[in-house]
């Protein structure tokens, strides 16, 4: 977001002077300008606006606390085609009410012969709200003024404001450093490099802000400075450096990030591996991720690194991980294997090392849980008896702890007191999930009664196992779990039902209509609806575009790949306070919705740079020639990311890349 942007705000009530002026004018005109009803005041303004002689009435009305009165004043001022009318309309361009600002812009567009009309439009563009910016852009185009002039003027003002803030108040300097870097100017890099050295700059917040700014600047010459900060800057600064390296996008940073991911403390290691996974595709990046997964002792870091390898379809042999099972570092090895693709030829070796670790004498609880989950993943049938045996033992222990041993339980299996029911429940849940995935004999009979277990971790494992069995009774139980009182269980159920395809759509829609409606639950339902691939879920997903699940709903509509999904996404863009605007634009591009291109093009003047950049990328994908003039204007945008997106989009248009400017 642009730092330091101040919008003109109208007062919430009339000042005494304005009220007095209004009363005097009202008395003189014998109208309803002093009515308590805003509608009557607006009608009075329209009725008495007959040019310059009513200018006093219009000026007072333009400051009325009611938007509809100010809008009526703007309409009337447009019929006063001289400098005084233009001056009043210029003040309304920054009105907090979008309709007033749009009316003022249209009024100025109708005054091409009034010199200050053009000047006011250009001056107001950078400070106006989204609707005002769009209206000003249209007004400039109507008067033959290139939007580029307004964009360049905004960029100059933004640069001057941020450079001033960078040299000013200490509290504002870190944010200003980020904004200066986001301009992606060569001068920005020169200003920020001295600030990123903690030996020269003792203000840690400013060092971090400068690092993030260098990442936004996109100049690879900053990489070594950020790598030095990553290695020696301490936890908060190292995290900032990792984030900056991710934004910088230089694959040559892979070695430094891998070193931090394996050798730094937890939070820095996680930031480093996430940054590594965010780098562009390159062989050295995939190798570095595999190296981190194999060397780290942190299961979370190992899982993130392995997930990054899998996402890139990189090679990462299983053998080093399998060799660590049952030894020091088992948890990290299990976490990596849970994310990596395991070749069928390696499944047997994995199962042989993992199965013995189900026994308490061989491994601690966390490793036993990981072993059970891995066995369910590789699905070697010979391990099913061991899984069922251990599941029965844990179930018996939990039942005994509740004072109700299961029928036929042997006393020897109940001798060890349950110390931590939650931990036992996690193990039992993993075992039951594995039993279902292995499709072990008797798995359904074991799982169905446990669907009502009082412990959520057990029920979640049951749902996962039943989903893998996919028998009619199992499917019914999984769909029933969409109403489970525990959110975690419902999340597992939603994921499973989504993978049923069109068959699960109706159950998900029913679940959406029930309570509760936590944001995380709504997001999970949105993702699951998208996974069904059913065109019938367009309407339910469209309803989710108006709340906290909007980003997931937009992505789900894109995955449906049906033309009907475009209409609600395009309609979202027309709403002033629409959530997930960027996600909706990306979804429309993914759908190839050429009919929505004009609605996307309207976002090129939006006041958020991420929206402008997303719109430019989308229009490039859609090859929408109608946006070429505005894309050309964005080549002068303050933000480097917007400029790059505009240039790339122009190159994809049917007319080809834009020509160099004189």
TORTI-235240 format. One record per residue (C-alpha): residue in three letters; y, x, z. Coordinates in steps of 0.02 Angstrom, whole numbers, plus 50000, padded with zeros to 5 digits. Layout:
BEGIN
PT rest    c2    c1    c3
PT  ALA     Y     X     Z
...
***
This chain:
BEGIN
PT rest    c2    c1    c3
PT  UNK 50000 50000 50000
PT  UNK 50176 50059 49968
PT  UNK 50255 50135 50121
PT  UNK 50422 50072 50181
PT  UNK 50433 49921 50068
PT  UNK 50553 49797 50143
PT  UNK 50565 49621 50081
PT  UNK 50719 49514 50095
PT  UNK 50687 49374 50217
PT  UNK 50785 49213 50230
PT  UNK 50828 49159 50407
PT  UNK 50718 49028 50486
PT  UNK 50870 48921 50522
PT  UNK 51047 48903 50456
PT  UNK 51179 49009 50538
PT  UNK 51326 48919 50614
PT  UNK 51440 48977 50472
PT  UNK 51320 48915 50338
PT  UNK 51297 48750 50428
PT  UNK 51486 48728 50441
PT  UNK 51510 48770 50257
PT  UNK 51375 48647 50210
PT  UNK 51456 48511 50314
PT  UNK 51627 48542 50236
PT  UNK 51560 48540 50060
PT  UNK 51459 48385 50100
PT  UNK 51612 48295 50164
PT  UNK 51710 48345 50011
PT  UNK 51575 48290 49892
PT  UNK 51521 48135 49991
PT  UNK 51339 48169 49954
PT  UNK 51179 48194 50052
PT  UNK 51198 48381 50069
PT  UNK 51204 48364 50258
PT  UNK 51049 48255 50269
PT  UNK 50910 48307 50388
PT  UNK 50786 48272 50249
PT  UNK 50761 48427 50136
PT  UNK 50710 48315 49992
PT  UNK 50873 48219 49998
PT  UNK 50972 48381 50010
PT  UNK 50880 48447 49856
PT  UNK 50916 48286 49760
PT  UNK 51099 48299 49807
PT  UNK 51107 48477 49742
PT  UNK 51032 48425 49576
PT  UNK 51145 48273 49562
PT  UNK 51309 48366 49594
PT  UNK 51278 48528 49500
PT  UNK 51392 48515 49350
PT  UNK 51437 48695 49316
PT  UNK 51564 48813 49391
PT  UNK 51661 48682 49489
PT  UNK 51506 48651 49597
PT  UNK 51473 48835 49627
PT  UNK 51519 48821 49811
PT  UNK 51389 48685 49834
PT  UNK 51256 48790 49749
PT  UNK 51295 48948 49847
PT  UNK 51275 48856 50011
PT  UNK 51116 48772 49950
PT  UNK 51043 48940 49897
PT  UNK 51043 48988 50081
PT  UNK 50964 48827 50143
PT  UNK 50815 48851 50259
PT  UNK 50709 48732 50153
PT  UNK 50627 48811 49999
PT  UNK 50641 48653 49896
PT  UNK 50830 48652 49920
PT  UNK 50843 48835 49870
PT  UNK 50735 48799 49719
PT  UNK 50851 48656 49668
PT  UNK 50998 48775 49688
PT  UNK 50913 48905 49577
PT  UNK 50883 48774 49443
PT  UNK 51065 48724 49448
PT  UNK 51131 48902 49453
PT  UNK 51039 48935 49291
PT  UNK 51161 48812 49212
PT  UNK 51310 48917 49269
PT  UNK 51301 49052 49133
PT  UNK 51425 49176 49201
PT  UNK 51428 49325 49319
PT  UNK 51445 49217 49474
PT  UNK 51289 49116 49433
PT  UNK 51192 49272 49388
PT  UNK 51242 49356 49551
PT  UNK 51178 49209 49653
PT  UNK 51015 49204 49555
PT  UNK 50992 49390 49580
PT  UNK 50991 49363 49768
PT  UNK 50855 49232 49750
PT  UNK 50737 49350 49657
PT  UNK 50677 49413 49825
PT  UNK 50659 49242 49904
PT  UNK 50503 49230 50014
PT  UNK 50455 49070 49924
PT  UNK 50367 49112 49761
PT  UNK 50430 48957 49669
PT  UNK 50611 48999 49710
PT  UNK 50591 49178 49650
PT  UNK 50508 49120 49489
PT  UNK 50646 48993 49456
PT  UNK 50779 49126 49483
PT  UNK 50693 49245 49362
PT  UNK 50682 49111 49228
PT  UNK 50864 49071 49255
PT  UNK 50916 49252 49230
PT  UNK 50807 49263 49075
PT  UNK 50911 49123 49002
PT  UNK 51070 49229 49021
PT  UNK 51044 49372 48897
PT  UNK 51231 49388 48869
PT  UNK 51271 49413 49054
PT  UNK 51259 49602 49088
PT  UNK 51213 49592 49270
PT  UNK 51065 49475 49235
PT  UNK 50965 49619 49161
PT  UNK 51020 49739 49298
PT  UNK 50969 49620 49436
PT  UNK 50798 49590 49359
PT  UNK 50765 49777 49347
PT  UNK 50826 49810 49524
PT  UNK 50723 49671 49604
PT  UNK 50556 49708 49521
PT  UNK 50499 49842 49642
PT  UNK 50541 49743 49799
PT  UNK 50482 49571 49744
PT  UNK 50321 49488 49795
PT  UNK 50175 49460 49674
PT  UNK 50241 49298 49600
PT  UNK 50416 49367 49587
PT  UNK 50357 49525 49499
PT  UNK 50260 49423 49373
PT  UNK 50409 49310 49340
PT  UNK 50528 49458 49325
PT  UNK 50410 49543 49202
PT  UNK 50407 49385 49096
PT  UNK 50596 49369 49107
PT  UNK 50621 49549 49051
PT  UNK 50504 49524 48905
PT  UNK 50597 49365 48858
PT  UNK 50762 49460 48853
PT  UNK 50688 49603 48752
PT  UNK 50686 49730 48894
PT  UNK 50529 49837 48909
PT  UNK 50436 49816 49072
PT  UNK 50422 50005 49073
PT  UNK 50604 50016 49128
PT  UNK 50568 49916 49286
PT  UNK 50408 50013 49322
PT  UNK 50498 50180 49302
PT  UNK 50639 50122 49415
PT  UNK 50514 50066 49547
PT  UNK 50421 50233 49535
PT  UNK 50582 50333 49560
PT  UNK 50629 50230 49712
PT  UNK 50455 50245 49784
PT  UNK 50453 50434 49764
PT  UNK 50624 50455 49843
PT  UNK 50577 50343 49989
PT  UNK 50413 50434 50023
PT  UNK 50487 50608 50007
PT  UNK 50625 50559 50127
PT  UNK 50497 50490 50250
PT  UNK 50393 50648 50235
PT  UNK 50541 50747 50301
PT  UNK 50591 50619 50431
PT  UNK 50520 50534 50585
PT  UNK 50359 50614 50649
PT  UNK 50268 50447 50664
PT  UNK 50300 50404 50481
PT  UNK 50257 50575 50408
PT  UNK 50065 50557 50398
PT  UNK 50077 50395 50301
PT  UNK 50212 50466 50191
PT  UNK 50102 50617 50153
PT  UNK 49964 50502 50091
PT  UNK 50086 50405 49984
PT  UNK 50163 50563 49912
PT  UNK 49988 50622 49865
PT  UNK 49945 50454 49788
PT  UNK 50082 50484 49660
PT  UNK 49969 50621 49587
PT  UNK 50122 50723 49536
PT  UNK 50113 50911 49528
PT  UNK 50261 50917 49646
PT  UNK 50163 50813 49771
PT  UNK 50025 50944 49780
PT  UNK 50154 51081 49805
PT  UNK 50232 50985 49949
PT  UNK 50067 50946 50034
PT  UNK 49972 51110 50024
PT  UNK 50077 51197 50159
PT  UNK 50050 51048 50274
PT  UNK 49860 51050 50266
PT  UNK 49844 51218 50355
PT  UNK 49821 51185 50544
PT  UNK 49874 51364 50581
PT  UNK 50045 51329 50507
PT  UNK 50059 51145 50547
PT  UNK 50021 51097 50728
PT  UNK 50041 50911 50698
PT  UNK 49858 50858 50680
PT  UNK 49902 50683 50618
PT  UNK 50011 50758 50481
PT  UNK 49874 50882 50433
PT  UNK 49752 50737 50413
PT  UNK 49879 50635 50315
PT  UNK 49915 50783 50200
PT  UNK 49728 50808 50173
PT  UNK 49705 50627 50124
PT  UNK 49857 50640 50011
PT  UNK 49782 50791 49922
PT  UNK 49624 50693 49895
PT  UNK 49723 50552 49815
PT  UNK 49820 50675 49707
PT  UNK 49662 50721 49611
PT  UNK 49711 50903 49584
PT  UNK 49552 51007 49599
PT  UNK 49654 51160 49646
PT  UNK 49664 51083 49820
PT  UNK 49475 51090 49844
PT  UNK 49465 51258 49933
PT  UNK 49603 51210 50054
PT  UNK 49509 51052 50099
PT  UNK 49345 51146 50115
PT  UNK 49428 51266 50239
PT  UNK 49488 51118 50341
PT  UNK 49314 51042 50335
PT  UNK 49238 51202 50405
PT  UNK 49366 51249 50537
PT  UNK 49477 51100 50573
PT  UNK 49387 51013 50716
PT  UNK 49310 50840 50711
PT  UNK 49457 50726 50665
PT  UNK 49527 50847 50536
PT  UNK 49354 50885 50466
PT  UNK 49325 50699 50441
PT  UNK 49491 50684 50350
PT  UNK 49445 50834 50242
PT  UNK 49276 50757 50199
PT  UNK 49357 50593 50149
PT  UNK 49484 50688 50044
PT  UNK 49349 50787 49955
PT  UNK 49261 50625 49913
PT  UNK 49421 50556 49836
PT  UNK 49455 50720 49747
PT  UNK 49288 50704 49657
PT  UNK 49254 50886 49618
PT  UNK 49064 50915 49613
PT  UNK 49097 51097 49659
PT  UNK 49128 51035 49837
PT  UNK 48943 50992 49855
PT  UNK 48893 51154 49944
PT  UNK 49032 51142 50073
PT  UNK 48994 50960 50109
PT  UNK 48808 50995 50122
PT  UNK 48841 51135 50247
PT  UNK 48944 51017 50355
PT  UNK 48815 50878 50340
PT  UNK 48678 50991 50409
PT  UNK 48775 51098 50531
PT  UNK 48918 50994 50601
PT  UNK 48913 50870 50747
PT  UNK 48859 50691 50715
PT  UNK 49021 50605 50660
PT  UNK 49074 50750 50548
PT  UNK 48899 50763 50475
PT  UNK 48899 50579 50433
PT  UNK 49072 50591 50353
PT  UNK 49015 50743 50253
PT  UNK 48856 50664 50187
PT  UNK 48949 50505 50140
PT  UNK 49077 50610 50047
PT  UNK 48937 50705 49960
PT  UNK 48856 50543 49905
PT  UNK 49024 50483 49837
PT  UNK 49046 50631 49719
PT  UNK 49021 50603 49533
PT  UNK 48848 50624 49460
PT  UNK 48806 50807 49434
PT  UNK 48645 50907 49458
PT  UNK 48718 51010 49600
PT  UNK 48764 50853 49696
PT  UNK 48587 50781 49689
PT  UNK 48515 50949 49742
PT  UNK 48635 50960 49888
PT  UNK 48590 50784 49946
PT  UNK 48404 50824 49941
PT  UNK 48437 50984 50038
PT  UNK 48531 50890 50172
PT  UNK 48392 50760 50187
PT  UNK 48262 50898 50207
PT  UNK 48358 51006 50331
PT  UNK 48450 50888 50448
PT  UNK 48376 50834 50613
PT  UNK 48486 50678 50619
PT  UNK 48390 50525 50556
PT  UNK 48550 50435 50507
PT  UNK 48612 50582 50403
PT  UNK 48439 50604 50325
PT  UNK 48433 50421 50275
PT  UNK 48608 50426 50198
PT  UNK 48569 50584 50100
PT  UNK 48403 50517 50036
PT  UNK 48485 50353 49988
PT  UNK 48611 50452 49887
PT  UNK 48472 50545 49796
PT  UNK 48382 50382 49757
PT  UNK 48541 50301 49692
PT  UNK 48563 50445 49570
PT  UNK 48377 50443 49524
PT  UNK 48375 50627 49571
PT  UNK 48219 50728 49608
PT  UNK 48177 50760 49790
PT  UNK 47992 50804 49820
PT  UNK 47906 50715 49964
PT  UNK 47802 50865 50019
PT  UNK 47930 50946 50137
PT  UNK 47957 50780 50223
PT  UNK 47773 50741 50239
PT  UNK 47743 50913 50316
PT  UNK 47867 50872 50455
PT  UNK 47781 50711 50508
PT  UNK 47710 50731 50681
PT  UNK 47813 50888 50713
PT  UNK 47990 50925 50768
PT  UNK 48109 50826 50660
PT  UNK 47987 50684 50627
PT  UNK 48119 50549 50645
PT  UNK 48231 50626 50514
PT  UNK 48083 50649 50395
PT  UNK 48031 50468 50419
PT  UNK 48210 50410 50388
PT  UNK 48218 50508 50224
PT  UNK 48048 50447 50164
PT  UNK 48102 50269 50198
PT  UNK 48237 50289 50065
PT  UNK 48157 50404 49936
PT  UNK 48043 50340 49798
PT  UNK 47865 50391 49841
PT  UNK 47749 50423 49696
PT  UNK 47580 50333 49705
PT  UNK 47493 50502 49704
PT  UNK 47585 50551 49864
PT  UNK 47556 50386 49955
PT  UNK 47386 50436 50021
PT  UNK 47452 50598 50096
PT  UNK 47597 50505 50177
PT  UNK 47480 50375 50252
PT  UNK 47360 50506 50321
PT  UNK 47501 50593 50414
PT  UNK 47586 50433 50474
PT  UNK 47439 50327 50533
PT  UNK 47389 50437 50682
PT  UNK 47569 50428 50745
PT  UNK 47546 50244 50787
PT  UNK 47458 50298 50946
PT  UNK 47562 50321 51105
PT  UNK 47474 50483 51143
PT  UNK 47535 50558 50979
PT  UNK 47716 50501 50966
PT  UNK 47861 50425 51060
PT  UNK 47917 50244 51028
PT  UNK 48048 50284 50896
PT  UNK 47923 50383 50793
PT  UNK 47791 50248 50811
PT  UNK 47914 50119 50743
PT  UNK 47958 50233 50597
PT  UNK 47774 50266 50561
PT  UNK 47734 50081 50556
PT  UNK 47877 50046 50437
PT  UNK 47828 50188 50322
PT  UNK 47647 50130 50317
PT  UNK 47708 49958 50265
PT  UNK 47808 50038 50127
PT  UNK 47673 50148 50050
PT  UNK 47541 50009 50067
PT  UNK 47382 50111 50079
PT  UNK 47252 49978 50122
PT  UNK 47145 50096 50226
PT  UNK 47281 50102 50361
PT  UNK 47278 49914 50391
PT  UNK 47147 49918 50533
PT  UNK 47250 50046 50630
PT  UNK 47407 49940 50610
PT  UNK 47319 49781 50666
PT  UNK 47237 49869 50813
PT  UNK 47401 49939 50876
PT  UNK 47490 49772 50848
PT  UNK 47361 49681 50952
PT  UNK 47381 49808 51093
PT  UNK 47570 49794 51097
PT  UNK 47563 49604 51086
PT  UNK 47443 49601 51234
PT  UNK 47559 49711 51337
PT  UNK 47708 49601 51302
PT  UNK 47610 49444 51343
PT  UNK 47552 49520 51506
PT  UNK 47730 49565 51551
PT  UNK 47775 49381 51529
PT  UNK 47629 49331 51640
PT  UNK 47527 49255 51500
PT  UNK 47395 49373 51428
PT  UNK 47330 49316 51260
PT  UNK 47156 49240 51250
PT  UNK 47019 49371 51241
PT  UNK 47132 49516 51294
PT  UNK 47035 49657 51377
PT  UNK 47095 49712 51550
PT  UNK 47103 49893 51493
PT  UNK 47235 49849 51365
PT  UNK 47347 49778 51500
PT  UNK 47340 49918 51626
PT  UNK 47502 50002 51571
PT  UNK 47654 49908 51634
PT  UNK 47786 49863 51504
PT  UNK 47938 49964 51552
PT  UNK 48056 49911 51413
PT  UNK 48017 49743 51329
PT  UNK 48151 49769 51197
PT  UNK 48076 49935 51146
PT  UNK 47902 49860 51142
PT  UNK 47970 49715 51039
PT  UNK 48044 49836 50910
PT  UNK 47874 49920 50893
PT  UNK 47781 49756 50879
PT  UNK 47905 49691 50749
PT  UNK 47879 49847 50642
PT  UNK 47690 49832 50657
PT  UNK 47690 49648 50609
PT  UNK 47801 49684 50460
PT  UNK 47681 49822 50406
PT  UNK 47531 49707 50428
PT  UNK 47609 49582 50309
PT  UNK 47659 49714 50183
PT  UNK 47482 49786 50186
PT  UNK 47413 49609 50165
PT  UNK 47286 49651 50297
PT  UNK 47141 49532 50329
PT  UNK 47195 49408 50461
PT  UNK 47379 49454 50445
PT  UNK 47437 49276 50416
PT  UNK 47343 49213 50569
PT  UNK 47424 49351 50671
PT  UNK 47599 49325 50603
PT  UNK 47623 49138 50599
PT  UNK 47605 49108 50788
PT  UNK 47723 49253 50822
PT  UNK 47860 49170 50719
PT  UNK 47912 49082 50880
PT  UNK 47909 49236 50991
PT  UNK 48054 49236 51116
PT  UNK 48107 49413 51065
PT  UNK 48216 49424 50907
PT  UNK 48147 49595 50857
PT  UNK 47972 49522 50848
PT  UNK 48029 49371 50748
PT  UNK 48122 49483 50625
PT  UNK 47966 49585 50594
PT  UNK 47865 49426 50571
PT  UNK 47987 49362 50440
PT  UNK 47976 49526 50346
PT  UNK 47787 49524 50350
PT  UNK 47772 49342 50299
PT  UNK 47891 49370 50154
PT  UNK 47773 49503 50088
PT  UNK 47622 49388 50106
PT  UNK 47710 49251 50005
PT  UNK 47579 49117 50041
PT  UNK 47643 48937 50047
PT  UNK 47636 48935 50237
PT  UNK 47721 49105 50246
PT  UNK 47861 49053 50127
PT  UNK 47893 48895 50229
PT  UNK 47905 48997 50389
PT  UNK 48024 49123 50310
PT  UNK 48137 48985 50247
PT  UNK 48131 48905 50419
PT  UNK 48194 49068 50493
PT  UNK 48360 49040 50403
PT  UNK 48400 48927 50551
PT  UNK 48347 49053 50684
PT  UNK 48470 49065 50830
PT  UNK 48476 49255 50814
PT  UNK 48588 49328 50678
PT  UNK 48476 49479 50649
PT  UNK 48326 49368 50612
PT  UNK 48428 49260 50495
PT  UNK 48489 49413 50400
PT  UNK 48310 49469 50368
PT  UNK 48263 49293 50315
PT  UNK 48411 49277 50195
PT  UNK 48366 49440 50110
PT  UNK 48185 49384 50093
PT  UNK 48227 49211 50027
PT  UNK 48348 49284 49900
PT  UNK 48208 49390 49831
PT  UNK 48107 49232 49800
PT  UNK 48218 49200 49649
PT  UNK 48264 49025 49594
PT  UNK 48132 48955 49712
PT  UNK 48234 49007 49863
PT  UNK 48403 48944 49802
PT  UNK 48389 48770 49878
PT  UNK 48343 48838 50050
PT  UNK 48491 48957 50048
PT  UNK 48611 48819 49998
PT  UNK 48547 48712 50142
PT  UNK 48569 48858 50262
PT  UNK 48747 48880 50200
PT  UNK 48787 48703 50250
PT  UNK 48729 48726 50428
PT  UNK 48798 48818 50577
PT  UNK 48839 48948 50632
PT  UNK 48957 49024 50505
PT  UNK 48987 49202 50563
PT  UNK 49068 49314 50431
PT  UNK 48915 49428 50424
PT  UNK 48800 49280 50399
PT  UNK 48907 49206 50260
PT  UNK 48911 49375 50173
PT  UNK 48721 49388 50185
PT  UNK 48700 49213 50113
PT  UNK 48817 49258 49970
PT  UNK 48716 49414 49928
PT  UNK 48554 49317 49937
PT  UNK 48620 49178 49825
PT  UNK 48666 49310 49697
PT  UNK 48492 49385 49709
PT  UNK 48412 49218 49662
PT  UNK 48485 49230 49486
PT  UNK 48497 49041 49481
PT  UNK 48645 48961 49388
PT  UNK 48632 48819 49514
PT  UNK 48714 48925 49650
PT  UNK 48880 48949 49560
PT  UNK 48964 48807 49656
PT  UNK 48907 48864 49829
PT  UNK 48963 49041 49790
PT  UNK 49130 48977 49726
PT  UNK 49156 48891 49894
PT  UNK 49131 49060 49980
PT  UNK 49272 49138 49879
PT  UNK 49395 49063 50002
PT  UNK 49343 49155 50160
PT  UNK 49280 49316 50237
PT  UNK 49129 49323 50122
PT  UNK 49238 49323 49966
PT  UNK 49199 49504 49913
PT  UNK 49011 49474 49923
PT  UNK 49027 49305 49838
PT  UNK 49124 49382 49693
PT  UNK 48993 49518 49671
PT  UNK 48854 49388 49680
PT  UNK 48936 49282 49544
PT  UNK 48942 49436 49434
PT  UNK 48756 49468 49460
PT  UNK 48714 49292 49405
PT  UNK 48772 49342 49229
PT  UNK 48807 49161 49182
PT  UNK 48966 49108 49090
PT  UNK 48994 48970 49219
PT  UNK 49028 49102 49352
PT  UNK 49191 49156 49269
PT  UNK 49292 48998 49300
PT  UNK 49297 49006 49491
PT  UNK 49336 49191 49485
PT  UNK 49481 49165 49365
PT  UNK 49545 49021 49471
PT  UNK 49543 49136 49622
PT  UNK 49669 49251 49538
PT  UNK 49795 49109 49524
PT  UNK 49801 49084 49712
PT  UNK 49944 49171 49800
PT  UNK 49847 49231 49952
PT  UNK 49677 49248 49872
PT  UNK 49555 49364 49960
PT  UNK 49446 49488 49864
PT  UNK 49565 49498 49716
PT  UNK 49499 49668 49662
PT  UNK 49318 49611 49678
PT  UNK 49354 49455 49575
PT  UNK 49433 49560 49436
PT  UNK 49285 49679 49436
PT  UNK 49164 49532 49429
PT  UNK 49254 49455 49280
PT  UNK 49242 49620 49189
PT  UNK 49057 49634 49229
PT  UNK 49031 49458 49162
PT  UNK 49123 49504 49001
PT  UNK 49235 49352 49027
PT  UNK 49356 49373 48882
PT  UNK 49430 49200 48912
PT  UNK 49489 49262 49081
PT  UNK 49581 49411 49006
PT  UNK 49754 49328 49014
PT  UNK 49728 49290 49199
PT  UNK 49677 49471 49228
PT  UNK 49825 49535 49127
PT  UNK 49941 49439 49244
PT  UNK 49879 49552 49385
PT  UNK 49951 49706 49301
PT  UNK 50116 49671 49389
PT  UNK 50039 49637 49560
PT  UNK 50121 49728 49705
PT  UNK 49959 49814 49762
PT  UNK 49912 49969 49662
PT  UNK 49725 49942 49684
PT  UNK 49743 49772 49601
PT  UNK 49842 49844 49456
PT  UNK 49713 49981 49430
PT  UNK 49568 49858 49437
PT  UNK 49655 49745 49311
PT  UNK 49684 49891 49193
PT  UNK 49502 49945 49203
PT  UNK 49442 49767 49173
PT  UNK 49555 49741 49022
PT  UNK 49491 49903 48948
PT  UNK 49312 49842 48966
PT  UNK 49359 49675 48889
PT  UNK 49458 49763 48750
PT  UNK 49601 49639 48771
PT  UNK 49738 49689 48650
PT  UNK 49858 49560 48721
PT  UNK 49887 49669 48874
PT  UNK 49936 49825 48777
PT  UNK 50123 49813 48813
PT  UNK 50099 49798 49000
PT  UNK 49966 49931 49002
PT  UNK 50088 50044 48912
PT  UNK 50216 50008 49049
PT  UNK 50091 50059 49182
PT  UNK 50084 50233 49110
PT  UNK 50244 50255 49212
PT  UNK 50174 50180 49373
PT  UNK 50206 50276 49535
PT  UNK 50021 50285 49578
PT  UNK 49913 50411 49486
PT  UNK 49760 50299 49496
PT  UNK 49852 50159 49407
PT  UNK 49918 50276 49273
PT  UNK 49744 50345 49239
PT  UNK 49668 50171 49230
PT  UNK 49803 50115 49108
PT  UNK 49780 50265 48993
PT  UNK 49590 50242 48992
PT  UNK 49609 50056 48956
PT  UNK 49729 50086 48812
PT  UNK 49604 50206 48734
PT  UNK 49473 50066 48732
PT  UNK 49582 49935 48648
PT  UNK 49547 49894 48466
PT  UNK 49711 49978 48416
PT  UNK 49655 50139 48500
PT  UNK 49742 50257 48619
PT  UNK 49929 50243 48644
PT  UNK 50041 50368 48559
PT  UNK 50139 50502 48652
PT  UNK 50310 50443 48708
PT  UNK 50467 50517 48634
***
